[in-house]
Amino acid sequence: MSDNAPWHVRPSAPSLWANTATPLRAFPALQGSAQADIVIIGAGYTGLSAAHHLAASGLEPIVLEANQPGWGASGRNGGVITAKFRLSFPAIAAAHGRQMARRMYEIAHEAVDIVSELVDQFGIESAALTRSGQVKAAHNHETLRYAVTEAQWLKAELGDSTMSVLSADQVREETGSSGFVGGVLNGGSGGIHPLNYLHGLAEGVAAAGMRIHAQTPALRLRREGSGVVVETPTGIVTARQAIIATNSYSDLTGATRAYQNTLIPFRSAIIATEKLSPNLAASVMPTRRTYTETKRMMRWFRMVDDRVIFGGRGAFGKQDSPAAFRALHKAMTGIFPQLADVPLAYRWSGLVAMTLDSVPHVGRVDDRVLLAMGYNGAGVAMSSLMGRYLAAFARGETPDVGLLDAARMRRVPFYPLREPAMRMVAGWYQFLDAIGR
């Protein structure tokens, strides 16, 4: 059961979510041999949602996790829930037609709805799910026009009723910042405690009798007979089908490493302040929605328990970047000067899985292996939905997943050069943001 590549992964950096999470039962490592209908590699939102929906279909899944459930992106993200893709709906319509844009719009909203369904079904009150909406705040008039045009297109072409245009004064009232010229409110978005949501899913899946094995990296996946065999350091699993649900962390174990070159890992960093005083807390993001900017190197922010959480893209490499955290703090105090003297309590980061076509993918690799990955920084809701679609594919169905079909997934050319290439792109975007373009 050995593998030349190291499988051990270090614990994630302490985060606000980890320090405020509800306890999670200890899941044992796999010992010996096991059989199941479906073996799922990865115990994040995708894998646990898939396990739940498979069991609801009468199938028996088993979930293997290299570390602990929620160690990867599911436990590190900002907890923002949005009905969107990195690729805008007008862009989808221009390239693929309005019917496809409508289907993708439906999928995006189905993803947000399934989070509410799972929270209700498993009684995950600690997830603190809100559906209060998200404000996209424009930093100049050009980006405001683009955001307003997109909102008007969604209403006219797809019948969207969740978007409303905000003036500069309204954005200031929403955010507590005078640094924006206007914005758009998306009433269908929300926020969540991402790790408590994950813990609730894991507890619900386990309570229903499904097997989850932590500290069980999938070293090797092979096809054998009419099924698959997954080898781990301490045992093997035999199943009819396998699901790959490892996303940006697919390179950690041998069984999933082959899928990493379909993704471009982009490190996302997050900082969280100490709790604000009552007066200061009342002046910052008083409507308690989630918020994003219109800059190319987008930053997002929200308030949780009177703390400001501020995140953004732009870091690279395998480790946390002190420079990225300093840049985030500078950006945060640029938007909210009143936070200049507020100490930071937490800082952490994780990998975002970007794809060449800016959408995630789900479906069959072949008759025995399925996958879902590539959420492009908007995965809390979408990965929860992908679990439902994976269960449908495993049952032999062919759900309409629009542009998300795994058959459309492309490998990244010149993969070893991905990090320097992304640095060049990010540097260009930062320059354009700096000059107000």
C-alpha positions as CSV (number, residue, x, y, z in Angstrom):
1,M,0.0,0.0,0.0
2,S,3.0,2.3,-0.4
3,D,3.4,5.3,-2.7
4,N,6.5,7.1,-3.6
5,A,4.8,10.5,-3.3
6,P,4.2,11.8,0.2
7,W,0.5,11.7,1.2
8,H,0.7,13.3,4.7
9,V,-0.6,16.8,4.8
10,R,-0.1,19.3,7.5
11,P,-3.0,20.7,9.5
12,S,-4.5,23.9,8.1
13,A,-3.7,27.2,9.6
14,P,-5.9,28.2,12.5
15,S,-8.9,30.1,11.2
16,L,-11.9,31.8,12.6
17,W,-14.0,28.9,11.5
18,A,-11.9,26.3,13.1
19,N,-11.8,28.2,16.4
20,T,-15.6,28.6,16.5
21,A,-16.7,25.3,15.0
22,T,-19.0,22.8,16.6
23,P,-17.2,19.6,17.6
24,L,-17.0,16.8,15.1
25,R,-16.9,13.2,16.0
26,A,-13.6,11.3,15.4
27,F,-13.8,9.3,12.2
28,P,-11.5,6.3,12.2
29,A,-9.0,5.5,9.5
30,L,-9.8,2.6,7.2
31,Q,-8.4,-0.7,8.5
32,G,-8.4,-3.7,6.2
33,S,-10.7,-4.3,3.3
34,A,-14.1,-2.8,2.7
35,Q,-16.8,-3.0,0.0
36,A,-19.3,-0.4,-1.2
37,D,-21.4,0.5,-4.2
38,I,-19.5,3.8,-4.6
39,V,-16.2,4.9,-3.1
40,I,-15.9,8.7,-2.7
41,I,-12.5,10.3,-2.4
42,G,-12.8,13.6,-0.5
43,A,-15.0,14.5,2.5
44,G,-15.7,18.1,1.6
45,Y,-19.1,19.5,0.5
46,T,-19.0,17.6,-2.8
47,G,-18.1,14.2,-1.4
48,L,-20.5,14.4,1.6
49,S,-23.4,15.7,-0.5
50,A,-22.8,12.9,-3.0
51,A,-22.8,10.4,-0.1
52,H,-26.1,11.7,1.2
53,H,-27.8,11.7,-2.2
54,L,-26.4,8.2,-3.1
55,A,-27.8,6.7,0.2
56,A,-31.1,8.4,-0.5
57,S,-31.2,6.4,-3.7
58,G,-30.6,3.1,-1.9
59,L,-26.9,2.9,-2.8
60,E,-24.1,2.3,-0.3
61,P,-21.2,4.8,-0.4
62,I,-18.0,4.9,1.6
63,V,-16.1,8.2,1.9
64,L,-12.3,8.4,2.2
65,E,-10.6,11.6,3.4
66,A,-6.8,12.1,3.5
67,N,-7.0,14.4,6.6
68,Q,-10.2,15.3,8.4
69,P,-13.5,16.3,6.9
70,G,-13.4,19.9,6.0
71,W,-9.6,20.2,5.9
72,G,-9.6,21.5,2.4
73,A,-11.5,24.4,0.8
74,S,-14.8,23.4,2.5
75,G,-13.3,24.5,5.8
76,R,-11.3,27.5,4.7
77,N,-13.5,29.5,2.4
78,G,-15.3,32.8,3.3
79,G,-18.8,31.3,3.7
80,V,-20.3,33.4,0.8
81,I,-23.2,31.8,-1.0
82,T,-24.0,33.1,-4.5
83,A,-26.0,32.1,-7.5
84,K,-23.3,32.8,-10.1
85,F,-20.4,31.5,-12.0
86,R,-17.1,33.2,-12.8
87,L,-18.4,33.4,-16.3
88,S,-21.2,35.9,-16.4
89,F,-24.7,34.9,-17.8
90,P,-24.5,37.6,-20.6
91,A,-21.2,36.1,-21.6
92,I,-22.7,32.6,-21.6
93,A,-25.6,33.8,-23.8
94,A,-23.2,35.5,-26.2
95,A,-21.1,32.4,-26.6
96,H,-23.7,29.6,-26.3
97,G,-27.1,31.2,-26.7
98,R,-29.9,32.4,-24.4
99,Q,-31.3,28.9,-23.8
100,M,-27.9,27.8,-22.3
101,A,-27.7,30.9,-20.3
102,R,-31.1,30.2,-18.8
103,R,-30.1,26.7,-17.9
104,M,-26.9,27.9,-16.2
105,Y,-29.0,30.5,-14.4
106,E,-31.3,27.7,-13.2
107,I,-28.4,25.6,-12.0
108,A,-26.8,28.5,-10.1
109,H,-30.1,29.1,-8.2
110,E,-30.6,25.4,-7.6
111,A,-27.2,25.4,-6.0
112,V,-28.1,28.1,-3.5
113,D,-31.5,26.4,-2.7
114,I,-29.8,23.0,-2.0
115,V,-27.7,24.6,0.8
116,S,-30.9,25.7,2.5
117,E,-32.4,22.2,1.9
118,L,-29.5,20.4,3.5
119,V,-29.2,22.8,6.4
120,D,-32.9,22.2,7.1
121,Q,-32.8,18.5,6.5
122,F,-29.9,17.9,8.9
123,G,-30.9,20.7,11.4
124,I,-27.5,22.5,11.1
125,E,-28.5,25.6,13.1
126,S,-24.8,26.3,13.8
127,A,-24.3,26.9,10.1
128,A,-26.0,30.3,10.7
129,L,-27.2,30.4,7.2
130,T,-28.5,33.8,6.0
131,R,-30.1,34.8,2.7
132,S,-29.8,38.6,3.2
133,G,-28.2,39.2,-0.2
134,Q,-24.9,40.4,-1.6
135,V,-23.9,43.9,-2.6
136,K,-21.5,44.3,-5.6
137,A,-19.8,47.7,-4.9
138,A,-18.4,49.5,-7.9
139,H,-15.1,51.3,-7.5
140,N,-15.6,53.5,-10.6
141,H,-18.3,54.5,-13.0
142,E,-17.1,52.2,-15.8
143,T,-17.5,49.1,-13.7
144,L,-20.8,50.4,-12.3
145,R,-22.2,50.7,-15.8
146,Y,-21.1,47.1,-16.5
147,A,-22.7,45.9,-13.3
148,V,-26.0,47.8,-14.0
149,T,-26.1,46.6,-17.6
150,E,-25.7,43.0,-16.4
151,A,-28.5,43.4,-13.8
152,Q,-30.8,44.9,-16.5
153,W,-29.9,42.0,-18.9
154,L,-30.7,39.4,-16.3
155,K,-34.1,41.0,-15.6
156,A,-35.0,41.5,-19.3
157,E,-33.7,38.2,-20.7
158,L,-34.0,35.7,-17.8
159,G,-36.7,37.3,-15.7
160,D,-34.5,37.8,-12.7
161,S,-36.3,39.6,-9.8
162,T,-33.5,39.5,-7.2
163,M,-31.3,42.4,-8.5
164,S,-31.6,46.1,-7.7
165,V,-29.4,49.0,-8.5
166,L,-27.9,51.1,-5.7
167,S,-26.7,54.7,-5.7
168,A,-23.4,55.8,-4.1
169,D,-25.4,56.9,-1.0
170,Q,-27.1,53.6,-0.8
171,V,-23.9,51.7,-1.0
172,R,-22.4,53.9,1.7
173,E,-25.4,53.1,3.9
174,E,-25.0,49.4,3.1
175,T,-21.2,49.2,3.7
176,G,-20.2,52.1,5.9
177,S,-17.7,53.1,3.3
178,S,-17.6,56.1,1.0
179,G,-15.2,54.5,-1.4
180,F,-17.7,53.3,-4.0
181,V,-19.7,55.1,-6.7
182,G,-22.7,52.8,-6.6
183,G,-23.5,49.1,-6.9
184,V,-26.0,46.3,-7.4
185,L,-27.8,44.3,-4.7
186,N,-28.3,40.6,-5.4
187,G,-31.1,39.5,-3.0
188,G,-30.7,35.8,-3.6
189,S,-27.2,35.5,-2.1
190,G,-26.2,34.8,1.5
191,G,-23.6,33.7,4.0
192,I,-22.8,30.7,6.2
193,H,-20.4,29.4,8.7
194,P,-18.7,27.1,6.2
195,L,-17.0,24.7,8.6
196,N,-20.1,24.2,10.8
197,Y,-22.1,23.5,7.6
198,L,-19.5,20.9,6.7
199,H,-19.5,19.4,10.2
200,G,-23.3,19.2,10.1
201,L,-23.2,17.4,6.7
202,A,-20.6,14.9,8.1
203,E,-22.6,14.2,11.2
204,G,-25.8,13.8,9.3
205,V,-24.2,11.4,6.8
206,A,-22.6,9.4,9.6
207,A,-25.8,9.3,11.6
208,A,-27.6,7.8,8.6
209,G,-25.1,4.9,8.7
210,M,-22.7,5.9,6.0
211,R,-19.0,5.2,6.5
212,I,-16.5,8.0,6.6
213,H,-12.8,7.3,7.1
214,A,-10.5,10.1,8.0
215,Q,-6.7,10.0,7.8
216,T,-7.2,7.6,4.9
217,P,-5.5,9.0,1.7
218,A,-6.4,7.3,-1.5
219,L,-2.9,6.2,-2.8
220,R,-4.0,4.4,-5.9
221,L,-7.1,3.9,-8.0
222,R,-7.3,1.1,-10.4
223,R,-10.0,-0.6,-12.5
224,E,-10.4,-4.2,-11.7
225,G,-13.0,-6.6,-13.1
226,S,-16.3,-4.7,-13.5
227,G,-15.4,-2.2,-10.7
228,V,-12.7,-0.2,-9.1
229,V,-10.2,-0.7,-6.2
230,V,-8.8,2.1,-4.1
231,E,-5.7,1.4,-2.1
232,T,-4.9,3.3,1.1
233,P,-2.0,3.0,3.5
234,T,-4.0,0.7,5.8
235,G,-6.6,-1.0,3.6
236,I,-8.4,-1.3,0.3
237,V,-11.9,-0.5,-0.9
238,T,-13.6,-2.4,-3.7
239,A,-16.6,-0.7,-5.3
240,R,-18.5,-0.6,-8.6
241,Q,-17.7,3.1,-9.2
242,A,-15.5,5.8,-7.8
243,I,-16.2,9.6,-7.3
244,I,-13.3,12.1,-7.3
245,A,-14.2,15.0,-5.0
246,T,-10.8,16.5,-4.2
247,N,-10.9,19.8,-6.2
248,S,-7.8,22.0,-5.6
249,Y,-6.2,19.4,-3.4
250,S,-6.2,16.6,-6.0
251,D,-2.4,16.6,-6.1
252,L,-2.1,15.4,-2.5
253,T,-2.8,11.7,-3.1
254,G,-1.8,9.4,-5.9
255,A,-5.3,8.2,-6.8
256,T,-6.4,11.7,-7.7
257,R,-3.2,13.4,-8.9
258,A,-4.0,12.8,-12.6
259,Y,-6.9,15.2,-12.4
260,Q,-4.9,18.2,-11.0
261,N,-3.7,19.3,-14.4
262,T,-7.3,20.3,-15.3
263,L,-7.2,23.0,-12.7
264,I,-5.2,26.2,-12.0
265,P,-4.7,26.5,-8.2
266,F,-5.0,30.1,-7.1
267,R,-4.4,30.8,-3.4
268,S,-7.1,32.8,-1.6
269,A,-6.2,34.6,1.6
270,I,-8.5,35.7,4.4
271,I,-8.1,37.9,7.5
272,A,-10.5,38.5,10.4
273,T,-10.4,41.2,13.0
274,E,-10.9,41.1,16.7
275,K,-14.5,41.8,17.7
276,L,-15.4,45.4,17.1
277,S,-16.8,47.7,19.8
278,P,-20.6,48.1,19.6
279,N,-20.4,51.6,18.1
280,L,-17.8,50.6,15.5
281,A,-19.7,47.4,14.6
282,A,-22.8,49.4,14.0
283,S,-21.0,51.6,11.5
284,V,-19.5,48.8,9.3
285,M,-21.7,46.8,7.0
286,P,-24.7,47.5,9.1
287,T,-27.1,45.5,6.9
288,R,-25.0,42.4,7.5
289,R,-25.0,41.2,3.9
290,T,-22.0,39.9,2.0
291,Y,-20.1,42.3,-0.2
292,T,-17.8,42.2,-3.2
293,E,-16.0,44.7,-5.3
294,T,-15.9,45.2,-9.1
295,K,-12.1,45.1,-9.3
296,R,-10.4,42.4,-11.4
297,M,-8.5,41.2,-8.3
298,M,-11.8,41.0,-6.5
299,R,-11.9,41.4,-2.7
300,W,-14.9,40.4,-0.7
301,F,-16.0,41.2,2.9
302,R,-18.6,40.4,5.5
303,M,-19.4,40.8,9.2
304,V,-19.7,37.7,11.4
305,D,-20.2,38.1,15.2
306,D,-19.0,41.7,15.1
307,R,-15.8,40.8,13.3
308,V,-14.8,41.9,9.8
309,I,-13.8,39.1,7.5
310,F,-11.9,40.3,4.5
311,G,-10.6,38.1,1.7
312,G,-9.2,38.2,-1.8
313,R,-7.2,36.5,-4.5
314,G,-3.7,37.0,-5.6
315,A,-1.4,34.8,-3.5
316,F,0.5,31.9,-5.0
317,G,2.5,28.8,-4.0
318,K,2.0,26.1,-1.4
319,Q,2.3,28.2,1.8
320,D,0.6,31.2,3.4
321,S,2.0,34.5,2.1
322,P,2.7,37.2,4.7
323,A,2.7,39.7,1.8
324,A,-0.8,38.7,0.8
325,F,-2.1,39.2,4.3
326,R,-0.4,42.6,4.5
327,A,-2.0,43.5,1.1
328,L,-5.4,42.4,2.4
329,H,-5.1,44.5,5.5
330,K,-4.1,47.6,3.4
331,A,-7.1,47.0,1.2
332,M,-9.4,46.6,4.1
333,T,-8.3,49.8,5.8
334,G,-8.5,51.6,2.5
335,I,-12.1,50.7,2.2
336,F,-12.8,51.1,6.0
337,P,-10.3,53.6,7.5
338,Q,-12.1,53.3,10.8
339,L,-10.6,49.8,11.1
340,A,-7.0,51.0,11.0
341,D,-6.4,50.4,14.7
342,V,-8.4,47.2,15.0
343,P,-6.1,44.2,15.6
344,L,-6.3,41.2,13.4
345,A,-7.3,38.0,15.2
346,Y,-7.0,35.4,12.4
347,R,-5.4,34.9,9.1
348,W,-5.5,31.9,6.9
349,S,-5.6,30.8,3.2
350,G,-6.6,28.0,0.9
351,L,-6.6,27.0,-2.7
352,V,-9.2,28.0,-5.3
353,A,-9.6,25.7,-8.3
354,M,-9.8,27.7,-11.5
355,T,-10.6,26.2,-14.9
356,L,-9.8,27.3,-18.4
357,D,-13.5,27.9,-19.2
358,S,-14.4,29.5,-15.9
359,V,-17.0,27.0,-14.9
360,P,-16.9,23.8,-12.8
361,H,-17.3,20.4,-14.2
362,V,-19.3,17.3,-13.2
363,G,-19.9,13.9,-14.8
364,R,-18.3,10.8,-16.0
365,V,-14.6,10.3,-16.8
366,D,-15.5,6.7,-18.0
367,D,-18.0,4.0,-17.1
368,R,-16.5,3.6,-13.6
369,V,-15.1,7.0,-12.5
370,L,-17.0,10.2,-11.9
371,L,-15.8,13.6,-10.8
372,A,-16.8,17.1,-9.8
373,M,-14.3,20.0,-9.4
374,G,-13.2,23.4,-10.5
375,Y,-15.5,25.8,-8.6
376,N,-13.6,29.0,-9.5
377,G,-14.0,30.5,-6.1
378,A,-17.8,30.1,-5.9
379,G,-18.0,26.6,-4.6
380,V,-20.0,26.5,-1.3
381,A,-23.3,26.2,-3.0
382,M,-22.2,24.7,-6.3
383,S,-20.3,21.9,-4.7
384,S,-23.3,21.0,-2.6
385,L,-25.3,20.7,-5.8
386,M,-22.7,18.7,-7.6
387,G,-23.1,15.9,-5.0
388,R,-26.7,15.6,-6.2
389,Y,-25.7,15.5,-9.8
390,L,-22.9,12.9,-9.1
391,A,-25.5,10.6,-7.5
392,A,-27.7,10.9,-10.6
393,F,-24.7,10.1,-12.9
394,A,-23.8,7.1,-10.6
395,R,-27.4,5.8,-11.0
396,G,-26.9,5.8,-14.8
397,E,-29.0,9.0,-15.4
398,T,-27.9,11.9,-17.6
399,P,-28.9,15.1,-15.8
400,D,-28.8,18.3,-17.8
401,V,-25.7,20.1,-16.4
402,G,-25.3,22.6,-19.2
403,L,-21.7,23.8,-19.7
404,L,-20.7,21.8,-16.6
405,D,-20.4,18.5,-18.4
406,A,-17.1,16.8,-17.5
407,A,-16.7,16.0,-21.2
408,R,-15.9,19.7,-21.7
409,M,-13.1,19.7,-19.2
410,R,-9.7,20.6,-20.7
411,R,-6.2,20.0,-19.4
412,V,-4.1,23.1,-18.7
413,P,-1.5,23.4,-21.4
414,F,2.1,23.8,-20.2
415,Y,0.9,22.9,-16.7
416,P,4.4,23.3,-15.0
417,L,4.3,27.0,-16.0
418,R,0.9,27.7,-14.5
419,E,2.2,29.6,-11.4
420,P,4.4,32.1,-13.3
421,A,1.7,32.5,-15.9
422,M,-0.9,33.3,-13.2
423,R,1.6,35.8,-11.6
424,M,1.8,37.6,-14.9
425,V,-1.9,37.7,-15.3
426,A,-2.5,38.8,-11.7
427,G,0.2,41.5,-12.0
428,W,-1.5,42.9,-15.1
429,Y,-4.9,42.9,-13.4
430,Q,-3.5,44.6,-10.3
431,F,-2.0,47.3,-12.6
432,L,-5.3,47.9,-14.3
433,D,-7.0,48.1,-10.9
434,A,-4.4,50.6,-9.7
435,I,-5.0,52.9,-12.6
436,G,-8.8,52.7,-12.3
437,R,-9.5,50.6,-15.4
